[in-house]
Amino acid sequence: MSLDYSELAPAWISAIAPYQPGKPISELERELGISGIVKLASNENPLGASPKALAAARAALDEIARYPDGNGFALKHALAQRYAVTHDQIVLGNGSNDLLELAARAFLTVGDKVVYSDHAFAVYALATQAVGATGISVAARDFGHDLEAMRAAALAQGAKMIFIANPNNPTGTFLSAAALQDFLRALSANILVILDEAYNEYLPEECRYDSVGWLKEFPNLMISRTFSKAYGLASLRVGYALGNAQVIDMLNRVRQPFNVNSVAQAAALAALQDTDFVQQTFALNRRGMAQITKELSRMGLEYIPSFGNFVSFRITDAIAVYRRLLESGVIVRPIANYDMSGWLRVSIGLESENEKFLSALKRILGEQQ
């Protein structure tokens, strides 16, 4: 009789449904034998990466036989200067996913309670379950975080940690600075709040706020950000978290010694300094968002106003439409795993990519009539 090795794993690990990434272009090319595919599924930067980041990455290749700087001094130093924090308030991660998981590993154990919102980033639940903690998903309000309900759930359940995404993925909803500050002030200081700001750079000027400045008032706050989105370094996997030095110290205790490679560190350092590229990315995203939402409205489709670089829209028979879009060479993202089975999420691309998506969607809807 062969051994079922899954029985050797803890029950909470066996119960995990693995994260499903967006379908890559190469996979669709193999499946359908088509080219000219537009990928609008993973919220990537359609401009690619900053030329300065690419140059820095190429230069770093000469040293790939050496281990990277395990402390990430140069990148931390630049971040410390940018945000007026100290080095011991910064931890680097293999993407921001790594940081969310490090927070869970550092502070949670079997039986601990964690609060997050319905329709929020899937990794919150995965990171929680991976350490045997119990996740409490709180009903969303208008597809976004209901902060009062989350606070009440945390207090009632004795939660140790709360995950908040702002803007939220996959719904794109936004919480104001005032709402977040009121929430933090009403919360017990022994509950850690992980504020995931992966899409922070896409916020319009009137919505931006200085969450880093809040760290002095709220030592239980940790902010995670990434270079994967606006900075265009998704494949290099580099993110960072800012927080109280004691909180960051705990993450460093469970962090892999060389979790951010040297090429990623060099590219991220150059990308951080290329403010012109980030501004170009922001402007392109604003134009593309207007382009897509205008046409969704003309097609009579409901969508959730988004503050990220993507928009989710409701459509009849979403999976069938998703498959027809694939056949048309357009990859979007079904979000049924976020309890949104009648919705698709589309990333904002170049103007021509957005147009290809919109033209294909119009054609598909016309065929259904």
C-alpha positions as CSV (number, residue, x, y, z in Angstrom):
1,M,0.0,0.0,0.0
2,S,1.4,3.4,-1.0
3,L,1.6,6.1,1.6
4,D,-0.6,9.2,1.3
5,Y,2.0,11.8,2.1
6,S,-0.6,14.5,2.4
7,E,-1.5,12.9,5.7
8,L,2.0,13.9,7.1
9,A,1.1,17.5,6.7
10,P,-0.9,19.4,9.3
11,A,-4.6,19.5,8.5
12,W,-4.6,23.2,8.0
13,I,-2.0,22.9,5.3
14,S,-3.8,20.1,3.5
15,A,-6.9,22.2,3.4
16,I,-5.2,25.1,1.6
17,A,-6.4,25.7,-2.0
18,P,-3.2,26.9,-3.8
19,Y,-3.2,30.5,-5.1
20,Q,-4.0,30.6,-8.8
21,P,-2.0,33.2,-10.8
22,G,-3.1,34.8,-14.0
23,K,-2.7,32.8,-17.1
24,P,0.6,33.6,-18.8
25,I,0.8,34.6,-22.5
26,S,3.0,31.6,-23.3
27,E,0.4,29.1,-22.0
28,L,-2.3,30.6,-24.1
29,E,-0.1,30.6,-27.1
30,R,0.5,26.8,-26.6
31,E,-3.2,26.1,-26.0
32,L,-4.7,28.1,-28.8
33,G,-1.9,28.5,-31.3
34,I,-2.4,32.2,-31.6
35,S,-0.1,35.2,-31.3
36,G,-0.5,38.9,-30.6
37,I,-2.0,38.1,-27.2
38,V,-2.8,41.0,-24.8
39,K,-2.5,40.1,-21.2
40,L,-4.7,42.3,-18.9
41,A,-5.0,39.8,-16.0
42,S,-2.2,40.5,-13.5
43,N,-2.2,44.3,-12.9
44,E,1.3,44.6,-14.5
45,N,2.7,47.9,-15.8
46,P,2.1,48.0,-19.5
47,L,5.0,50.4,-20.0
48,G,7.4,47.7,-18.6
49,A,10.1,48.8,-16.3
50,S,12.0,52.1,-16.0
51,P,15.0,52.3,-18.4
52,K,17.1,53.2,-15.4
53,A,15.9,50.1,-13.6
54,L,16.7,47.9,-16.6
55,A,20.2,49.4,-16.9
56,A,20.8,48.8,-13.2
57,A,19.6,45.2,-13.5
58,R,21.9,44.5,-16.4
59,A,24.9,46.0,-14.6
60,A,24.1,43.8,-11.5
61,L,24.3,40.7,-13.7
62,D,28.1,40.9,-13.5
63,E,28.0,40.0,-9.8
64,I,25.4,37.2,-9.9
65,A,28.0,34.7,-8.7
66,R,28.1,36.5,-5.4
67,Y,25.4,36.3,-2.7
68,P,23.3,39.5,-2.5
69,D,23.5,41.9,0.4
70,G,21.3,40.1,2.9
71,N,20.5,43.4,4.7
72,G,19.8,45.3,1.5
73,F,21.7,48.3,2.7
74,A,21.6,50.5,-0.4
75,L,17.9,50.0,-1.0
76,K,17.0,50.4,2.6
77,H,19.1,53.6,2.8
78,A,17.2,55.1,-0.2
79,L,13.8,54.1,1.4
80,A,14.9,55.5,4.8
81,Q,15.7,58.8,3.1
82,R,12.5,58.8,1.1
83,Y,10.2,58.2,4.1
84,A,12.2,59.7,7.0
85,V,12.5,56.4,8.8
86,T,15.4,54.4,10.2
87,H,16.9,51.2,8.7
88,D,15.5,49.1,11.5
89,Q,12.0,50.2,10.5
90,I,12.4,48.6,7.1
91,V,12.3,45.0,6.0
92,L,12.7,43.9,2.3
93,G,10.6,41.0,0.8
94,N,10.5,38.8,-2.2
95,G,7.5,40.8,-3.4
96,S,5.0,42.1,-0.9
97,N,3.4,38.7,-0.7
98,D,6.5,37.6,1.1
99,L,6.0,40.4,3.7
100,L,2.4,39.4,4.3
101,E,3.5,35.8,5.0
102,L,6.4,36.9,7.1
103,A,4.0,38.9,9.3
104,A,1.8,35.9,9.7
105,R,4.8,33.6,10.5
106,A,6.3,36.1,13.0
107,F,3.2,36.8,15.0
108,L,0.6,34.1,14.6
109,T,0.3,30.5,15.7
110,V,-2.4,27.8,15.8
111,G,-5.7,29.1,17.2
112,D,-4.9,32.8,16.7
113,K,-7.6,34.9,15.0
114,V,-7.1,37.2,12.0
115,V,-9.6,39.6,10.4
116,Y,-9.8,40.6,6.8
117,S,-12.6,41.7,4.4
118,D,-14.6,39.7,1.9
119,H,-13.4,40.4,-1.6
120,A,-9.9,41.2,-0.3
121,F,-6.5,39.9,-1.6
122,A,-6.5,36.1,-1.4
123,V,-3.0,35.9,0.2
124,Y,-4.4,37.2,3.5
125,A,-6.4,34.0,4.0
126,L,-3.6,31.8,2.6
127,A,-1.0,33.3,4.9
128,T,-3.3,32.9,7.9
129,Q,-4.2,29.3,7.1
130,A,-0.6,28.4,6.5
131,V,0.4,29.0,10.1
132,G,-2.8,27.3,11.5
133,A,-4.5,30.5,12.5
134,T,-8.2,31.1,12.0
135,G,-9.3,33.7,9.4
136,I,-12.4,35.8,10.0
137,S,-13.7,37.3,6.7
138,V,-16.0,40.2,7.4
139,A,-18.8,41.2,5.0
140,A,-17.8,43.9,2.6
141,R,-19.6,47.3,2.3
142,D,-20.0,48.3,-1.4
143,F,-17.3,45.8,-2.3
144,G,-14.9,47.5,0.1
145,H,-13.7,47.2,3.7
146,D,-16.3,47.8,6.4
147,L,-13.9,49.1,9.0
148,E,-16.4,49.4,11.8
149,A,-17.6,45.8,11.3
150,M,-13.9,44.6,11.1
151,R,-13.1,46.4,14.4
152,A,-16.1,44.8,16.0
153,A,-15.2,41.4,14.8
154,A,-11.6,41.7,15.9
155,L,-12.7,42.7,19.4
156,A,-15.4,40.1,19.7
157,Q,-13.1,37.3,18.5
158,G,-10.0,38.4,20.3
159,A,-8.1,38.8,17.0
160,K,-4.3,39.4,17.0
161,M,-4.0,40.7,13.4
162,I,-6.0,42.6,10.8
163,F,-5.2,42.8,7.1
164,I,-6.4,45.9,5.1
165,A,-5.7,46.6,1.4
166,N,-5.9,50.2,0.3
167,P,-6.7,50.4,-2.6
168,N,-8.2,46.9,-2.5
169,N,-7.6,44.1,-4.9
170,P,-9.6,42.9,-6.8
171,T,-12.4,45.5,-6.3
172,G,-10.3,48.7,-6.4
173,T,-12.1,50.4,-3.6
174,F,-10.4,53.1,-1.4
175,L,-10.4,54.1,2.2
176,S,-9.8,57.7,3.1
177,A,-7.0,58.8,5.4
178,A,-9.6,60.0,8.0
179,A,-11.4,56.6,8.0
180,L,-8.2,54.7,8.5
181,Q,-6.9,57.0,11.3
182,D,-10.3,56.8,13.1
183,F,-10.1,53.0,12.8
184,L,-6.5,52.8,14.2
185,R,-7.3,55.1,17.1
186,A,-10.4,53.1,18.1
187,L,-8.4,49.8,17.9
188,S,-6.5,48.1,20.8
189,A,-2.8,48.6,20.5
190,N,-2.2,44.9,20.9
191,I,-3.8,44.1,17.5
192,L,-1.4,44.4,14.6
193,V,-2.7,46.1,11.5
194,I,-1.1,45.2,8.2
195,L,-1.9,48.0,5.7
196,D,-1.2,46.6,2.2
197,E,-0.6,49.6,-0.1
198,A,0.5,47.7,-3.3
199,Y,-1.4,50.1,-5.5
200,N,-0.5,53.3,-3.6
201,E,1.2,55.0,-6.5
202,Y,-2.0,54.9,-8.5
203,L,-4.0,57.1,-6.1
204,P,-4.9,60.5,-7.5
205,E,-3.4,63.5,-5.8
206,E,-6.5,64.4,-3.9
207,C,-6.6,60.9,-2.3
208,R,-3.0,60.5,-1.2
209,Y,-2.1,60.5,2.4
210,D,1.0,60.0,4.5
211,S,0.5,56.6,6.2
212,V,4.2,56.4,7.0
213,G,3.9,59.5,9.2
214,W,1.3,57.5,11.2
215,L,3.9,55.0,12.4
216,K,4.9,57.4,15.3
217,E,1.3,57.4,16.6
218,F,0.5,53.7,15.8
219,P,3.3,51.3,16.7
220,N,0.9,48.4,15.9
221,L,0.8,49.5,12.2
222,M,2.9,47.9,9.5
223,I,2.7,49.1,5.9
224,S,3.6,46.9,2.9
225,R,4.4,48.1,-0.6
226,T,5.8,46.6,-3.8
227,F,7.9,47.4,-6.8
228,S,5.8,44.9,-8.9
229,K,3.0,47.3,-10.0
230,A,3.8,51.0,-10.8
231,Y,7.5,50.4,-10.8
232,G,7.2,47.5,-13.3
233,L,9.4,45.0,-11.6
234,A,6.9,42.1,-11.2
235,S,9.2,39.3,-12.3
236,L,12.0,40.4,-10.0
237,R,9.8,40.1,-6.8
238,V,10.8,42.9,-4.5
239,G,8.8,44.7,-1.9
240,Y,9.3,46.4,1.4
241,A,7.5,46.9,4.7
242,L,7.7,49.9,7.1
243,G,6.8,49.7,10.8
244,N,7.8,49.8,14.4
245,A,11.4,48.6,14.9
246,Q,10.2,45.8,17.2
247,V,7.7,44.6,14.7
248,I,10.2,44.7,11.9
249,D,12.7,42.9,14.0
250,M,10.3,39.9,14.4
251,L,9.9,39.7,10.6
252,N,13.7,39.7,10.2
253,R,13.9,36.7,12.5
254,V,11.8,34.6,10.2
255,R,12.9,36.1,6.9
256,Q,15.2,34.0,4.6
257,P,18.7,35.5,4.8
258,F,18.9,36.3,1.0
259,N,15.2,36.7,0.2
260,V,15.7,39.6,-2.3
261,N,18.3,38.9,-5.0
262,S,21.0,41.4,-6.0
263,V,19.5,42.1,-9.5
264,A,16.1,42.9,-7.8
265,Q,17.8,45.2,-5.3
266,A,19.7,47.1,-7.9
267,A,16.6,47.5,-10.2
268,A,14.4,48.6,-7.3
269,L,16.9,51.2,-6.1
270,A,17.1,52.7,-9.6
271,A,13.3,52.5,-10.1
272,L,12.7,54.3,-6.8
273,Q,14.7,57.2,-8.0
274,D,13.0,57.4,-11.4
275,T,10.1,59.6,-10.5
276,D,9.4,60.6,-14.1
277,F,8.7,57.0,-15.0
278,V,6.3,56.6,-12.1
279,Q,4.5,59.7,-13.2
280,Q,4.2,58.5,-16.8
281,T,2.8,55.2,-15.4
282,F,0.2,57.1,-13.4
283,A,-0.9,59.3,-16.3
284,L,-1.2,56.4,-18.6
285,N,-3.3,54.5,-16.1
286,R,-5.6,57.5,-15.6
287,R,-6.2,57.7,-19.4
288,G,-6.7,54.0,-19.7
289,M,-9.1,53.8,-16.8
290,A,-11.2,56.5,-18.4
291,Q,-11.0,54.7,-21.8
292,I,-12.2,51.4,-20.4
293,T,-14.9,52.6,-17.9
294,K,-16.4,54.9,-20.5
295,E,-16.9,52.0,-22.9
296,L,-18.1,49.6,-20.1
297,S,-20.8,52.2,-19.3
298,R,-21.8,52.5,-23.0
299,M,-22.2,48.7,-23.1
300,G,-24.5,48.9,-20.0
301,L,-22.1,47.0,-17.8
302,E,-21.8,47.6,-14.1
303,Y,-18.3,48.2,-12.8
304,I,-16.7,49.1,-9.5
305,P,-15.0,52.5,-9.5
306,S,-11.4,51.7,-9.0
307,F,-8.4,53.5,-7.5
308,G,-5.9,50.9,-8.7
309,N,-4.7,49.9,-12.2
310,F,-7.6,47.5,-12.9
311,V,-11.3,47.5,-12.9
312,S,-13.8,44.8,-12.1
313,F,-17.1,44.6,-14.0
314,R,-20.2,42.4,-13.7
315,I,-21.2,40.3,-16.7
316,T,-23.6,37.5,-17.5
317,D,-21.9,34.1,-17.7
318,A,-18.5,35.5,-16.8
319,I,-16.6,32.3,-17.3
320,A,-18.0,31.9,-20.9
321,V,-17.1,35.5,-21.7
322,Y,-13.6,34.9,-20.1
323,R,-13.1,31.9,-22.4
324,R,-14.3,33.8,-25.5
325,L,-11.9,36.6,-24.7
326,L,-9.1,34.1,-24.4
327,E,-10.0,32.8,-27.9
328,S,-9.8,36.5,-29.1
329,G,-6.3,36.8,-27.7
330,V,-7.2,38.8,-24.6
331,I,-6.4,37.5,-21.1
332,V,-8.5,39.0,-18.2
333,R,-9.0,37.6,-14.7
334,P,-12.1,35.7,-13.4
335,I,-12.6,36.5,-9.7
336,A,-15.0,33.8,-8.7
337,N,-12.5,32.8,-6.0
338,Y,-13.2,36.2,-4.4
339,D,-16.9,35.2,-4.1
340,M,-17.5,37.4,-7.2
341,S,-18.6,34.7,-9.6
342,G,-20.4,37.1,-11.9
343,W,-17.5,39.4,-12.4
344,L,-14.3,39.7,-14.4
345,R,-11.3,42.0,-13.6
346,V,-9.3,43.7,-16.4
347,S,-6.0,45.4,-15.9
348,I,-5.4,48.8,-17.5
349,G,-3.0,48.4,-20.5
350,L,-1.7,50.5,-23.3
351,E,-4.4,52.3,-25.3
352,S,-4.1,49.7,-28.1
353,E,-4.4,46.9,-25.7
354,N,-7.4,48.4,-24.0
355,E,-9.0,48.9,-27.4
356,K,-8.4,45.2,-28.3
357,F,-10.1,44.1,-25.1
358,L,-13.1,46.5,-25.6
359,S,-13.6,45.5,-29.3
360,A,-13.5,41.8,-28.4
361,L,-15.9,42.3,-25.5
362,K,-18.4,44.2,-27.7
363,R,-18.2,41.5,-30.3
364,I,-18.8,38.8,-27.7
365,L,-21.8,40.6,-26.2
366,G,-23.2,41.1,-29.7
367,E,-23.0,37.4,-30.3
368,Q,-25.0,36.7,-27.1
369,Q,-27.9,38.9,-28.3
